[in-house]
């Protein structure tokens, strides 16, 4: 499943894939310049997640609030 998602991101130009011909096989993924344009959104999502972790949010807490 993750391989399919990575391939789709590569096809869309969001990530690049570098294959190293070695044993065991090694593949590295990195963001392309186009992929880096989403970085501000990812940082906001990280901050949002940290707020809820710091608040001690649990699934019970979320169910009570929403």
N, C-alpha and C positions, 0 to 999 in steps of 0.2 A: 504494500500500500504506500509506504513512504517513498519507495523507488518511483512509483507512478507520479506522485506529487512533485518530486524533485525533477523528473523529466519534463513535466508540464511547465514548471517554473523556468527550466532551462530553455524550452521551446519559446516561452514568452519573453525571454531576454532578461529575466529578473536575476538569475544566477548563472554562473559559469561553472563548468565541471572540468576538472583536470584529472586524468587517469595516469597513474604511475605504473609502468610495466615492471612489477616486482612480485616476489612471492613472500608473504601473502599479498594479494592484490590491494592496492590502496587508491582511494578516490578522494579528492578534496573539492568542496564546493565553496564558492565565494560570491558575494553580491557584485553584480555588474554596476556600472555607473547609473544605469536606469533603476536597478534594484535599490541603490542607495537613496533614491528619491522617497522611498517609503520609511526611511530611518526616523524622521521626526514623529511619524505616527506610532512606530514601534516604541519609541522612547516614552510617548504619552501613555501607551498601554502599560508599559513597565511601571510608570509612576502610579497609575490607577491601581494596579495590582498590589504595589507596595503599601498604598494607603489602606487597603482592605486587610492586608496581612498585619499591619501595625495596629489596626482596630480590633484585632483578634476575631475577624470575621470567620464564621464557620457556616456550613450549610444550614444548620439550625437557625443561626442568626439571620441569614439571608431569607430563609423561608418565613420567619416572623416579620421581617420588614417588607417583603414583597410577596 
